[in-house]
């Protein structure tokens, strides 16, 4: 498709376009895909509808945050590697900065903040995760075998709550998918508007796997919180299938048992992350800023933010040249069917532990979570408004009772 504009090819122009989206894109990853389609297919005509659908399929196939990866791919198509970085920065920095400021506010003025406000943020996280579980289960678990995979995954990770246990169950689900499911051969699609040489792509993929395997070894050989943080957040960004909410159990298993972040701060930050625009993976910036030991604050926030997003860059530029062949392969599609069902099971387990068990202690907590869920799913209120309302309701409840 021919471009209708020539002025938005510079990295700076790409940054400004994505900065506006980063300041206004509320509603989670599915909503972000809608915003991107309106902006880049309908309005700016950067690519065709079919090419956009192919890019979305690639980003949903890869582990990591689909909307952020799509933004990286769009920036790459427009202005090369500098455009990819500019698109990521514009879309990500507004929410990351807001969450770091929130973390610093809790650290400095947590005692002055009414306890009910933080508890209200923890309760609204129940509604947000429940909505994600419901929506993903309807799309990704449409039959008995996939519902069974979902339930078995949830039971397994509740019994073995570790990051590697979650990775293992995803691998098992992929094998089950290969054995059980027989997807139909897909149709031919237009070539994607991004050209990367296969040798260059292989280098980025090799770097991705080298970091994934090498960082745990470095953290073991050179013990210290900095390397351990980079390893934990890089691994979370590398192994999360299914969108931002699914990072919750992986990050909770890394930062809470280790004592880096308290469970109360973890859930309060997760609730606050629903009130800001942009990708949910910027929750990593909140966690980095909230670390009980150095590095923390602004430095810790940006270290964890970069560590969780680096895999997205490496996977996008590494996978693009091979995507056309992969997406036509029925074995890949079958394995992905099993993985997607397991992802829903991971999120269902996270809904119980730590979200439900840490937030729902009394009938009024359940009532507030139920109202927040109805507001999100049926009243269609903006997530930020539901989060703010839950914080106020939590404060009022603590003041009255």
Buried (B, 14 or more C-beta within 10 A) or exposed (E): EEEEEEEBBBBEBBBEBBBBBBBEBBBBBBBBBEBBBEBBBEEBEBBEEBBBBBBBBBBBBBBBBBBBBBBBBBBBBBBBBBBBBBBBBBBBBBBBBBBBBBBBEBBEEEEEBBEBBBBBBBBBBBBBBBBBBBBBBEEBBEEEBBBBBBBBBBBBBBEEBBBEBBBBBBEBBBEBBBEBBEBEEEEEBBEBBBEBEEEEBEBBBEBBEEBBEEBBEBBEEEEEBBBBBBBBBBBBBBBBBBBBBBBBBBBBBBBBEEEBBEBBBBBBBBBBBBBBBBBBBBBBBBBBBBBBEEBBBBBBBBBBBBBBBBBBBBBBBBBBBBBBEBBBEBEBBBBBBBBBBBBBBBBBBBBEBBBBEBBBEEEBBBBBBBBBBEBBBEEEBBBBBBBBBBBEBBBBBBEEE
